[in-house]
């Protein structure tokens, strides 16, 4: 083996690109133009500014993603509320079992009557929550679609 073959075998580093970007262009922006440009870049969600610029120049579609934090917060709170509502349902079943196991049927029925009133109030509250949710979705979430 001669020295030239050895160098080719042990060549380190990156493999060269098939079509490297070697042409460079420079342009200048005013403060207003730069602010607008940076806003567009941030809205695009792209991580590399050069890719964003080439997409704009060659009219490739630039996707912008807008996140409505109020809607995200609403969804999070509604999910937490739903979890609590399910937990109440589980507790309700456990209470009924415990009442019939530990009390006489007459006493258990009296407690269940009180529990039934509370359940009816909770059902009304649940209906109101559903109405408010539907109203919120109509007014705020449907606009963005």
N, C-alpha and C positions, 0 to 999 in steps of 0.2 A: 504494500500500500504506500502510495506516496503522500506527501503532505496535503495536497489539494483535496484528495478524496476524504481525508480525515476531517478537514474543516467542514465539508458539506454534511458529514454524518453527525457531527456534534453541534450543528448550528442551533442556537437557542433563540428565545424570544417568540414574538407573535408571528403567525403566518401572514404573509402579505395579502392584502385584499385584492380581489380580482379586478375591481373597478374603483380605484381609490379616488377620493374627492381632493383634487389638487388645485382647483381654481378658486380664488378668493376674491370677494367683492366687499367693499367698505362703503357705508353710507352714513350720513349724520341726520339726527333728528333734533327738533326743538324740544324744550321741556314738556310742552303740551302733547306733542306727538309721541314722545317717549312714554309719558304717563298712559296715554291711550294704548300704545303698543303693549306695554307691560300688563295693562288690564286685559287686553285680548289674549295675551299669552297665558295669564293665570286662569282665565275662563276656559281656555282650550283644554287644560288638564295635562298638556304635554310636559314631559320632563326635560327635553332637550330643546333649547331655543333655536338651534340651527334647523332642526326638523320642522319646527313651527314655521319658520321663515320660508323654507322651501315649499311647504304645503300651501302657504299663502300665495307665493309667487306663481306656482304652477297650478293654482286653483284646485288643489286636492281638497276633499271635504275635511274641515276641521270641526271636530266634535266638541261642543261645549256642554258641560254638565253644571246645572244650577241646583244647589241643595237648599231647600227651604227648611231652615232650622226649626221654625215654629211647627211645621208639619211633622218633622222628626221627633220633636219634643212631645207633641200631641200623641203620636203613635206609641212612643215609649211609655207615657203615662197611662194610655188606654190599655196597653199590654199588661202593665203592672196591676191596674184595676181589675182586669179580667182574671189575672192569677189569684188575686185576693178573693174575687167572687167565687172562683172554683174552690178555694180553700174553705170558704163558708159552706159550700154545698157538701164538702167532705165532712166538716164538723157537724153539720145538720144531721147527716146519716148516723154519725157516731153518737150524737145526743139521743136520737130516737132509740137506738139499741140500748143505751145505758138506762134510759128511763124505764123501758119495759123490763129490763133485767133487774133493776134495783128497787123499783117502787111497785105498789099495787096497781092494778089496771085502772082503778078510779083516779088515783093520784097522778099516774102517768098521763091519763087522758086530759086532766086539768092543765098539766104543764104543756102538753102538746097543743092545747087550745091557745094558750098564750104564745107559744112558739109559732103557731099558724098565723096569728095576727101580725107578728113581726115579719114573717115570711111574705105576707101580702104587701106590707109596706115596702119591703125590699124589692119585690117584684115591680111595684109602681116606680120606685127609684130606678130600677133597671130599664124600664120602658122610657123614662125621661132621658136617661143616659144614651140610649139607642137613638132617640129622636135628635138629641143635641149632636151626636156623632154624625148622623146623616145630614143634618143642617150644615155642620162644619165642612163636611166633604163636598157638599154642593157649592158652598160659597167660596171655599179656599182651595181645595185640592183639584177640583175639576177645571179650574182656570188654566192650570199649568199643563194640561194634557192636550 
